[in-house]
Amino acid sequence: MLSSYKKAYERARKIKALKQLTPAYVRWTEEGQQVIGAFVSSTEVTSRLSGKGYNVYLFETDEGLVRFSLGATIDGTVSEMFAKGVVYAVTYRGKEKIAGGRSVNRFDIEEIGPIDELQPEDDDDEEEEDEDEGEAGVRRRVRQTAEG
């Protein structure tokens, strides 16, 4: 038995058994920037500038927990589609100028599938394609434009 919490922490750190619970915040700055991971949750927050609400999304990725926003416009469409435990690829496609001197962020959002249906990567086996679901198991592709 370990004699203290600090020793337990040090041992866990040494064997790389710690899991970071504080998510990193993703700022969409470069076209092609991507988050690939399982949807965990979303929280509505209020903008200090406009006073309007928008969602902050939490995803579990290969690098750990990340959070990001997509903008109020896309929230109305995509937030209802996200399902807990389903893996998505969110790709930033840059800014687009709109009327009134404003700009919006553009994203591609692709659903990969439920995490429990995804097979572990096996370098020895060829990846099989399911004809009903399309290439790489992508079931649905959603193109949306989000306010920047």
DRENZA-310847 format. One record per residue: residue number from 1; residue in three letters; x, y, z of N, C-alpha, C in turn. Coordinates in nm, 4 decimals, padded with zeros to 6 digits, m for minus. Layout:
{atom NUM, 'ALA', {X, Y, Z}, {X, Y, Z}, {X, Y, Z}},
...
//
This chain:
{atom 1, 'MET', {00.0845, m00.1185, 00.0000}, {00.0000, 00.0000, 00.0000}, {00.0888, 00.1246, 00.0000}},
{atom 2, 'LEU', {00.0489, 00.2232, m00.0736}, {00.1247, 00.3475, m00.0796}, {00.1033, 00.4273, 00.0480}},
{atom 3, 'SER', {00.2095, 00.4935, 00.0924}, {00.2022, 00.5636, 00.2204}, {00.1449, 00.7041, 00.2114}},
{atom 4, 'SER', {00.1329, 00.7590, 00.0910}, {00.0769, 00.8940, 00.0813}, {00.0195, 00.9184, m00.0583}},
{atom 5, 'TYR', {m00.0659, 01.0185, m00.0652}, {m00.1229, 01.0573, m00.1946}, {m00.0147, 01.1094, m00.2879}},
{atom 6, 'LYS', {00.0819, 01.1815, m00.2310}, {00.1890, 01.2356, m00.3132}, {00.2701, 01.1236, m00.3772}},
{atom 7, 'LYS', {00.2977, 01.0190, m00.3016}, {00.3712, 00.9052, m00.3575}, {00.2877, 00.8351, m00.4645}},
{atom 8, 'ALA', {00.1574, 00.8270, m00.4434}, {00.0694, 00.7664, m00.5435}, {00.0747, 00.8477, m00.6726}},
{atom 9, 'TYR', {00.0718, 00.9794, m00.6574}, {00.0804, 01.0680, m00.7733}, {00.2135, 01.0482, m00.8464}},
{atom 10, 'GLU', {00.3235, 01.0482, m00.7722}, {00.4557, 01.0326, m00.8318}, {00.4689, 00.8995, m00.9047}},
{atom 11, 'ARG', {00.4125, 00.7952, m00.8467}, {00.4174, 00.6629, m00.9118}, {00.3337, 00.6650, m01.0405}},
{atom 12, 'ALA', {00.2154, 00.7203, m01.0340}, {00.1293, 00.7270, m01.1526}, {00.1960, 00.8091, m01.2630}},
{atom 13, 'ARG', {00.2607, 00.9186, m01.2252}, {00.3300, 01.0020, m01.3230}, {00.4453, 00.9253, m01.3861}},
{atom 14, 'LYS', {00.5181, 00.8510, m01.3047}, {00.6334, 00.7753, m01.3521}, {00.5926, 00.6695, m01.4540}},
{atom 15, 'ILE', {00.4823, 00.6034, m01.4299}, {00.4381, 00.4983, m01.5227}, {00.3413, 00.5521, m01.6288}},
{atom 16, 'LYS', {00.3286, 00.6846, m01.6343}, {00.2442, 00.7535, m01.7325}, {00.0989, 00.7077, m01.7256}},
{atom 17, 'ALA', {00.0476, 00.6969, m01.6029}, {m00.0903, 00.6545, m01.5820}, {m00.1828, 00.7718, m01.5487}},
{atom 18, 'LEU', {m00.1301, 00.8936, m01.5512}, {m00.2127, 01.0107, m01.5219}, {m00.2966, 01.0474, m01.6442}},
{atom 19, 'LYS', {m00.4156, 01.0963, m01.6200}, {m00.5021, 01.1459, m01.7270}, {m00.5324, 01.2926, m01.6980}},
{atom 20, 'GLN', {m00.4967, 01.3788, m01.7911}, {m00.5221, 01.5219, m01.7750}, {m00.6713, 01.5483, m01.7913}},
{atom 21, 'LEU', {m00.7344, 01.6050, m01.6896}, {m00.8775, 01.6327, m01.6926}, {m00.9084, 01.7769, m01.7315}},
{atom 22, 'THR', {m00.8063, 01.8606, m01.7377}, {m00.8248, 01.9991, m01.7785}, {m00.8106, 02.0053, m01.9303}},
{atom 23, 'PRO', {m00.9188, 02.0390, m02.0006}, {m00.9094, 02.0384, m02.1471}, {m00.8276, 02.1546, m02.2014}},
{atom 24, 'ALA', {m00.7616, 02.1296, m02.3131}, {m00.6914, 02.2348, m02.3863}, {m00.7948, 02.3060, m02.4728}},
{atom 25, 'TYR', {m00.7822, 02.4382, m02.4887}, {m00.8771, 02.5134, m02.5715}, {m00.8205, 02.5271, m02.7122}},
{atom 26, 'VAL', {m00.9000, 02.4910, m02.8115}, {m00.8597, 02.5015, m02.9517}, {m00.9086, 02.6339, m03.0074}},
{atom 27, 'ARG', {m00.8157, 02.7142, m03.0571}, {m00.8498, 02.8389, m03.1265}, {m00.8327, 02.8113, m03.2754}},
{atom 28, 'TRP', {m00.9361, 02.8366, m03.3517}, {m00.9330, 02.8108, m03.4954}, {m00.8570, 02.9234, m03.5640}},
{atom 29, 'THR', {m00.7322, 02.8981, m03.6031}, {m00.6488, 03.0022, m03.6626}, {m00.5956, 02.9651, m03.8008}},
{atom 30, 'GLU', {m00.5761, 02.8367, m03.8286}, {m00.5168, 02.7948, m03.9555}, {m00.6120, 02.7058, m04.0334}},
{atom 31, 'GLU', {m00.6323, 02.7373, m04.1606}, {m00.7172, 02.6547, m04.2453}, {m00.6619, 02.5118, m04.2477}},
{atom 32, 'GLY', {m00.7498, 02.4141, m04.2364}, {m00.7088, 02.2744, m04.2322}, {m00.6891, 02.2222, m04.0903}},
{atom 33, 'GLN', {m00.6890, 02.3110, m03.9920}, {m00.6768, 02.2705, m03.8515}, {m00.7910, 02.1743, m03.8197}},
{atom 34, 'GLN', {m00.7622, 02.0709, m03.7404}, {m00.8605, 01.9649, m03.7224}, {m00.8637, 01.9127, m03.5795}},
{atom 35, 'VAL', {m00.9844, 01.8762, m03.5352}, {m01.0040, 01.8031, m03.4111}, {m01.0750, 01.6742, m03.4484}},
{atom 36, 'ILE', {m01.0165, 01.5609, m03.4093}, {m01.0786, 01.4306, m03.4323}, {m01.0919, 01.3635, m03.2969}},
{atom 37, 'GLY', {m01.2154, 01.3310, m03.2591}, {m01.2360, 01.2674, m03.1300}, {m01.3824, 01.2408, m03.1021}},
{atom 38, 'ALA', {m01.4057, 01.1848, m02.9841}, {m01.5412, 01.1500, m02.9409}, {m01.6042, 01.2679, m02.8681}},
{atom 39, 'PHE', {m01.7286, 01.2976, m02.9043}, {m01.8041, 01.4031, m02.8376}, {m01.8324, 01.3612, m02.6940}},
{atom 40, 'VAL', {m01.8058, 01.4517, m02.5996}, {m01.8313, 01.4268, m02.4582}, {m01.9519, 01.5076, m02.4121}},
{atom 41, 'SER', {m01.9482, 01.6397, m02.4366}, {m02.0581, 01.7256, m02.3916}, {m02.0466, 01.8633, m02.4557}},
{atom 42, 'SER', {m02.1504, 01.9443, m02.4336}, {m02.1445, 02.0848, m02.4737}, {m02.2066, 02.1684, m02.3627}},
{atom 43, 'THR', {m02.1592, 02.2914, m02.3522}, {m02.2074, 02.3841, m02.2510}, {m02.2358, 02.5168, m02.3182}},
{atom 44, 'GLU', {m02.3505, 02.5760, m02.2872}, {m02.3804, 02.7075, m02.3435}, {m02.3154, 02.8146, m02.2573}},
{atom 45, 'VAL', {m02.2505, 02.9082, m02.3231}, {m02.1887, 03.0222, m02.2557}, {m02.2393, 03.1498, m02.3217}},
{atom 46, 'THR', {m02.2203, 03.2616, m02.2549}, {m02.2650, 03.3908, m02.3076}, {m02.1447, 03.4737, m02.3472}},
{atom 47, 'SER', {m02.1505, 03.5276, m02.4665}, {m02.0433, 03.6124, m02.5175}, {m02.0373, 03.7424, m02.4384}},
{atom 48, 'ARG', {m01.9172, 03.7818, m02.3976}, {m01.9007, 03.9101, m02.3287}, {m01.9194, 04.0269, m02.4243}},
{atom 49, 'LEU', {m01.8927, 04.0046, m02.5520}, {m01.9042, 04.1128, m02.6500}, {m02.0483, 04.1363, m02.6945}},
{atom 50, 'SER', {m02.1163, 04.0286, m02.7360}, {m02.2506, 04.0449, m02.7923}, {m02.3625, 04.0155, m02.6927}},
{atom 51, 'GLY', {m02.3302, 03.9456, m02.5855}, {m02.4331, 03.9062, m02.4898}, {m02.5168, 03.7883, m02.5364}},
{atom 52, 'LYS', {m02.4852, 03.7326, m02.6530}, {m02.5576, 03.6185, m02.7081}, {m02.4911, 03.4877, m02.6648}},
{atom 53, 'GLY', {m02.5711, 03.3812, m02.6645}, {m02.5197, 03.2507, m02.6246}, {m02.4618, 03.1716, m02.7409}},
{atom 54, 'TYR', {m02.3653, 03.0884, m02.7100}, {m02.3073, 02.9938, m02.8054}, {m02.2563, 02.8741, m02.7263}},
{atom 55, 'ASN', {m02.2290, 02.7635, m02.7950}, {m02.1850, 02.6409, m02.7278}, {m02.0338, 02.6271, m02.7275}},
{atom 56, 'VAL', {m01.9826, 02.5675, m02.6200}, {m01.8443, 02.5223, m02.6135}, {m01.8523, 02.3702, m02.6069}},
{atom 57, 'TYR', {m01.7848, 02.3044, m02.7002}, {m01.7897, 02.1586, m02.7134}, {m01.6681, 02.0953, m02.6472}},
{atom 58, 'LEU', {m01.6887, 01.9799, m02.5829}, {m01.5806, 01.9041, m02.5191}, {m01.5674, 01.7710, m02.5925}},
{atom 59, 'PHE', {m01.4451, 01.7422, m02.6404}, {m01.4160, 01.6187, m02.7130}, {m01.2997, 01.5461, m02.6460}},
{atom 60, 'GLU', {m01.3039, 01.4134, m02.6476}, {m01.1908, 01.3292, m02.6053}, {m01.1157, 01.2940, m02.7325}},
{atom 61, 'THR', {m00.9870, 01.3312, m02.7386}, {m00.9046, 01.3060, m02.8568}, {m00.7852, 01.2196, m02.8187}},
{atom 62, 'ASP', {m00.7058, 01.1828, m02.9171}, {m00.5834, 01.1067, m02.8903}, {m00.4872, 01.1846, m02.8007}},
{atom 63, 'GLU', {m00.4944, 01.3181, m02.8056}, {m00.4066, 01.4034, m02.7259}, {m00.4664, 01.4371, m02.5900}},
{atom 64, 'GLY', {m00.5878, 01.3950, m02.5632}, {m00.6553, 01.4269, m02.4370}, {m00.7808, 01.5087, m02.4634}},
{atom 65, 'LEU', {m00.8343, 01.5689, m02.3580}, {m00.9565, 01.6478, m02.3699}, {m00.9282, 01.7824, m02.4354}},
{atom 66, 'VAL', {m01.0162, 01.8218, m02.5282}, {m01.0080, 01.9547, m02.5894}, {m01.1471, 02.0159, m02.5908}},
{atom 67, 'ARG', {m01.1507, 02.1487, m02.5890}, {m01.2778, 02.2190, m02.6001}, {m01.2617, 02.3279, m02.7050}},
{atom 68, 'PHE', {m01.3741, 02.3607, m02.7690}, {m01.3721, 02.4602, m02.8759}, {m01.5135, 02.5085, m02.9006}},
{atom 69, 'SER', {m01.5246, 02.6207, m02.9706}, {m01.6558, 02.6704, m03.0123}, {m01.6581, 02.6745, m03.1641}},
{atom 70, 'LEU', {m01.7794, 02.6708, m03.2198}, {m01.7981, 02.6743, m03.3643}, {m01.8712, 02.7994, m03.4087}},
{atom 71, 'GLY', {m01.9387, 02.8664, m03.3155}, {m02.0156, 02.9858, m03.3476}, {m02.1646, 02.9583, m03.3379}},
{atom 72, 'ALA', {m02.2390, 03.0618, m03.3073}, {m02.3827, 03.0487, m03.2814}, {m02.4605, 02.9976, m03.4017}},
{atom 73, 'THR', {m02.4209, 03.0360, m03.5213}, {m02.4942, 02.9932, m03.6402}, {m02.4895, 02.8420, m03.6576}},
{atom 74, 'ILE', {m02.3730, 02.7850, m03.6449}, {m02.3597, 02.6402, m03.6632}, {m02.4179, 02.5627, m03.5448}},
{atom 75, 'ASP', {m02.4175, 02.6246, m03.4254}, {m02.4714, 02.5567, m03.3069}, {m02.6144, 02.5084, m03.3283}},
{atom 76, 'GLY', {m02.6966, 02.5913, m03.3907}, {m02.8370, 02.5570, m03.4100}, {m02.8577, 02.4332, m03.4941}},
{atom 77, 'THR', {m02.7639, 02.4054, m03.5832}, {m02.7755, 02.2896, m03.6711}, {m02.7014, 02.1688, m03.6160}},
{atom 78, 'VAL', {m02.5765, 02.1875, m03.5792}, {m02.4902, 02.0754, m03.5443}, {m02.5065, 02.0273, m03.4007}},
{atom 79, 'SER', {m02.5337, 02.1162, m03.3083}, {m02.5365, 02.0749, m03.1673}, {m02.6366, 01.9631, m03.1421}},
{atom 80, 'GLU', {m02.7465, 01.9605, m03.2142}, {m02.8461, 01.8543, m03.1975}, {m02.8016, 01.7238, m03.2627}},
{atom 81, 'MET', {m02.7081, 01.7304, m03.3546}, {m02.6596, 01.6099, m03.4228}, {m02.5520, 01.5373, m03.3435}},
{atom 82, 'PHE', {m02.4731, 01.6111, m03.2649}, {m02.3663, 01.5483, m03.1884}, {m02.4255, 01.4521, m03.0861}},
{atom 83, 'ALA', {m02.3699, 01.3314, m03.0784}, {m02.4153, 01.2312, m02.9828}, {m02.2962, 01.1854, m02.8985}},
{atom 84, 'LYS', {m02.3184, 01.1716, m02.7704}, {m02.2124, 01.1316, m02.6783}, {m02.1532, 00.9966, m02.7205}},
{atom 85, 'GLY', {m02.0198, 00.9910, m02.7231}, {m01.9499, 00.8680, m02.7571}, {m01.9313, 00.8442, m02.9062}},
{atom 86, 'VAL', {m01.9819, 00.9351, m02.9887}, {m01.9647, 00.9220, m03.1333}, {m01.8429, 01.0046, m03.1739}},
{atom 87, 'VAL', {m01.7628, 00.9497, m03.2649}, {m01.6396, 01.0143, m03.3089}, {m01.6684, 01.1013, m03.4311}},
{atom 88, 'TYR', {m01.6128, 01.2222, m03.4285}, {m01.6304, 01.3199, m03.5358}, {m01.4945, 01.3780, m03.5746}},
{atom 89, 'ALA', {m01.4870, 01.4261, m03.6980}, {m01.3728, 01.5055, m03.7436}, {m01.4262, 01.6453, m03.7727}},
{atom 90, 'VAL', {m01.3698, 01.7457, m03.7064}, {m01.4084, 01.8850, m03.7268}, {m01.2879, 01.9542, m03.7906}},
{atom 91, 'THR', {m01.3082, 02.0059, m03.9115}, {m01.1986, 02.0674, m03.9861}, {m01.2327, 02.2129, m04.0154}},
{atom 92, 'TYR', {m01.1416, 02.3019, m03.9773}, {m01.1585, 02.4456, m04.0008}, {m01.1238, 02.4766, m04.1454}},
{atom 93, 'ARG', {m01.2142, 02.5434, m04.2155}, {m01.1962, 02.5765, m04.3568}, {m01.1721, 02.7251, m04.3808}},
{atom 94, 'GLY', {m01.1444, 02.7995, m04.2753}, {m01.1100, 02.9402, m04.2909}, {m01.2287, 03.0334, m04.2728}},
{atom 95, 'LYS', {m01.2024, 03.1614, m04.2970}, {m01.3052, 03.2656, m04.2826}, {m01.3608, 03.3024, m04.4193}},
{atom 96, 'GLU', {m01.4866, 03.3421, m04.4166}, {m01.5531, 03.3880, m04.5378}, {m01.6156, 03.5236, m04.5100}},
{atom 97, 'LYS', {m01.5887, 03.6200, m04.5975}, {m01.6462, 03.7546, m04.5822}, {m01.7944, 03.7502, m04.6190}},
{atom 98, 'ILE', {m01.8746, 03.8213, m04.5386}, {m02.0168, 03.8332, m04.5674}, {m02.0547, 03.9806, m04.5654}},
{atom 99, 'ALA', {m02.1797, 04.0090, m04.5925}, {m02.2270, 04.1479, m04.5992}, {m02.2024, 04.2217, m04.4684}},
{atom 100, 'GLY', {m02.1901, 04.3515, m04.4780}, {m02.1737, 04.4355, m04.3604}, {m02.0331, 04.4336, m04.3028}},
{atom 101, 'GLY', {m01.9349, 04.3849, m04.3816}, {m01.7971, 04.3828, m04.3346}, {m01.7668, 04.2729, m04.2330}},
{atom 102, 'ARG', {m01.8636, 04.1855, m04.2096}, {m01.8435, 04.0758, m04.1137}, {m01.7833, 03.9547, m04.1835}},
{atom 103, 'SER', {m01.7372, 03.8615, m04.1027}, {m01.6871, 03.7351, m04.1570}, {m01.7397, 03.6204, m04.0717}},
{atom 104, 'VAL', {m01.7433, 03.5029, m04.1324}, {m01.7866, 03.3823, m04.0626}, {m01.6797, 03.2749, m04.0768}},
{atom 105, 'ASN', {m01.6700, 03.1881, m03.9773}, {m01.5818, 03.0722, m03.9859}, {m01.6552, 02.9607, m04.0585}},
{atom 106, 'ARG', {m01.5828, 02.8861, m04.1416}, {m01.6403, 02.7722, m04.2123}, {m01.5768, 02.6438, m04.1602}},
{atom 107, 'PHE', {m01.6574, 02.5382, m04.1466}, {m01.6115, 02.4087, m04.0970}, {m01.6681, 02.2956, m04.1811}},
{atom 108, 'ASP', {m01.5935, 02.1865, m04.1906}, {m01.6465, 02.0586, m04.2354}, {m01.6583, 01.9741, m04.1095}},
{atom 109, 'ILE', {m01.7739, 01.9120, m04.0900}, {m01.7943, 01.8251, m03.9743}, {m01.8369, 01.6893, m04.0276}},
{atom 110, 'GLU', {m01.7570, 01.5875, m03.9980}, {m01.7824, 01.4536, m04.0478}, {m01.8033, 01.3574, m03.9316}},
{atom 111, 'GLU', {m01.9058, 01.2759, m03.9407}, {m01.9301, 01.1740, m03.8395}, {m01.8576, 01.0470, m03.8807}},
{atom 112, 'ILE', {m01.7751, 00.9934, m03.7905}, {m01.6999, 00.8722, m03.8175}, {m01.7756, 00.7507, m03.7649}},
{atom 113, 'GLY', {m01.8360, 00.7630, m03.6474}, {m01.9181, 00.6547, m03.5936}, {m01.9028, 00.6409, m03.4440}},
{atom 114, 'PRO', {m01.9889, 00.5568, m03.3834}, {m01.9804, 00.5344, m03.2383}, {m01.8470, 00.4719, m03.2005}},
{atom 115, 'ILE', {m01.7920, 00.5166, m03.0908}, {m01.6596, 00.4717, m03.0483}, {m01.6547, 00.3205, m03.0271}},
{atom 116, 'ASP', {m01.7639, 00.2611, m02.9802}, {m01.7632, 00.1174, m02.9546}, {m01.7732, 00.0345, m03.0826}},
{atom 117, 'GLU', {m01.8068, 00.0960, m03.1957}, {m01.8132, 00.0248, m03.3225}, {m01.6824, 00.0341, m03.4006}},
{atom 118, 'LEU', {m01.5934, 00.1223, m03.3584}, {m01.4667, 00.1389, m03.4292}, {m01.3703, 00.0300, m03.3856}},
{atom 119, 'GLN', {m01.3096, m00.0365, m03.4822}, {m01.2162, m00.1430, m03.4509}, {m01.0798, m00.0838, m03.4198}},
{atom 120, 'PRO', {m01.0055, m00.1481, m03.3283}, {m00.8699, m00.0998, m03.3007}, {m00.7843, m00.1101, m03.4263}},
{atom 121, 'GLU', {m00.6905, m00.0188, m03.4373}, {m00.6016, m00.0177, m03.5533}, {m00.5141, m00.1420, m03.5503}},
{atom 122, 'ASP', {m00.5054, m00.2106, m03.6647}, {m00.4225, m00.3295, m03.6764}, {m00.3452, m00.3168, m03.8063}},
{atom 123, 'ASP', {m00.2159, m00.2911, m03.7951}, {m00.1336, m00.2664, m03.9133}, {m00.1226, m00.3878, m04.0041}},
{atom 124, 'ASP', {m00.1470, m00.5093, m03.9521}, {m00.1328, m00.6297, m04.0324}, {m00.2525, m00.6561, m04.1228}},
{atom 125, 'ASP', {m00.3691, m00.6044, m04.0875}, {m00.4902, m00.6298, m04.1650}, {m00.5194, m00.5142, m04.2591}},
{atom 126, 'GLU', {m00.5739, m00.5468, m04.3758}, {m00.6208, m00.4447, m04.4680}, {m00.7499, m00.3865, m04.4136}},
{atom 127, 'GLU', {m00.7682, m00.2565, m04.4270}, {m00.8918, m00.1933, m04.3825}, {m01.0016, m00.2282, m04.4814}},
{atom 128, 'GLU', {m01.1134, m00.2802, m04.4294}, {m01.2261, m00.3141, m04.5144}, {m01.3207, m00.1964, m04.5211}},
{atom 129, 'GLU', {m01.3850, m00.1811, m04.6375}, {m01.4779, m00.0712, m04.6570}, {m01.6195, m00.1254, m04.6605}},
{atom 130, 'ASP', {m01.7076, m00.0643, m04.5850}, {m01.8482, m00.1013, m04.5838}, {m01.9178, m00.0217, m04.6927}},
{atom 131, 'GLU', {m01.9675, m00.0915, m04.7960}, {m02.0272, m00.0228, m04.9097}, {m02.1479, 00.0605, m04.8699}},
{atom 132, 'ASP', {m02.2240, 00.0169, m04.7697}, {m02.3432, 00.0898, m04.7290}, {m02.3100, 00.2215, m04.6611}},
{atom 133, 'GLU', {m02.1962, 00.2275, m04.5955}, {m02.1633, 00.3470, m04.5194}, {m02.0642, 00.4376, m04.5906}},
{atom 134, 'GLY', {m02.0027, 00.3923, m04.6981}, {m01.9111, 00.4773, m04.7719}, {m01.7696, 00.4649, m04.7209}},
{atom 135, 'GLU', {m01.6805, 00.5368, m04.7840}, {m01.5382, 00.5298, m04.7544}, {m01.5079, 00.5629, m04.6100}},
{atom 136, 'ALA', {m01.4246, 00.4784, m04.5468}, {m01.3762, 00.4958, m04.4084}, {m01.4905, 00.5019, m04.3072}},
{atom 137, 'GLY', {m01.6060, 00.4461, m04.3428}, {m01.7159, 00.4397, m04.2464}, {m01.7823, 00.5732, m04.2184}},
{atom 138, 'VAL', {m01.7544, 00.6736, m04.2998}, {m01.8162, 00.8033, m04.2759}, {m01.9622, 00.7945, m04.3186}},
{atom 139, 'ARG', {m02.0522, 00.8186, m04.2265}, {m02.1937, 00.8037, m04.2542}, {m02.2576, 00.9317, m04.3047}},
{atom 140, 'ARG', {m02.2074, 01.0414, m04.2564}, {m02.2744, 01.1657, m04.2909}, {m02.1708, 01.2779, m04.2919}},
{atom 141, 'ARG', {m02.1836, 01.3668, m04.3859}, {m02.0940, 01.4824, m04.3923}, {m02.1801, 01.6060, m04.3864}},
{atom 142, 'VAL', {m02.1450, 01.6935, m04.2972}, {m02.2230, 01.8147, m04.2792}, {m02.1323, 01.9331, m04.3070}},
{atom 143, 'ARG', {m02.1705, 02.0144, m04.4004}, {m02.0964, 02.1382, m04.4286}, {m02.1781, 02.2523, m04.3724}},
{atom 144, 'GLN', {m02.1172, 02.3284, m04.2871}, {m02.1867, 02.4400, m04.2251}, {m02.0971, 02.5627, m04.2266}},
{atom 145, 'THR', {m02.1593, 02.6738, m04.2113}, {m02.0879, 02.8006, m04.1954}, {m02.1202, 02.8523, m04.0574}},
{atom 146, 'ALA', {m02.0176, 02.8947, m03.9851}, {m02.0359, 02.9418, m03.8485}, {m01.9910, 03.0863, m03.8358}},
{atom 147, 'GLU', {m02.0570, 03.1588, m03.7495}, {m02.0156, 03.2963, m03.7241}, {m01.8788, 03.2986, m03.6609}},
{atom 148, 'GLY', {m01.7966, 03.3940, m03.6987}, {m01.6604, 03.4041, m03.6454}, {m01.6538, 03.4963, m03.5298}},
//
